Amino acid sequence: MTAAPGGHGGRAAGRERLVALLVLGIGVVLLLTSVTWFSSGRSGVGIGQLVLAGGLLGAGAVLLRRSRRR
């Protein structure tokens, strides 16, 4: 994406940063709450949640890095 002629490039970059932070936040919450699945004996769900959290944390990091380059 390039900056719009009307000067809205900063607004788009701010939105991209907010989306990246949202994805990172969801990943952190999933990572921290996966412990409850392991303690309740449902380790399959806990492993799935850890995998999903890792994917979201990776995607959020890439999005955040990409939003800061602009």
Order of alpha helices (4+ residues) and beta strands (2+ residues): alpha-alpha
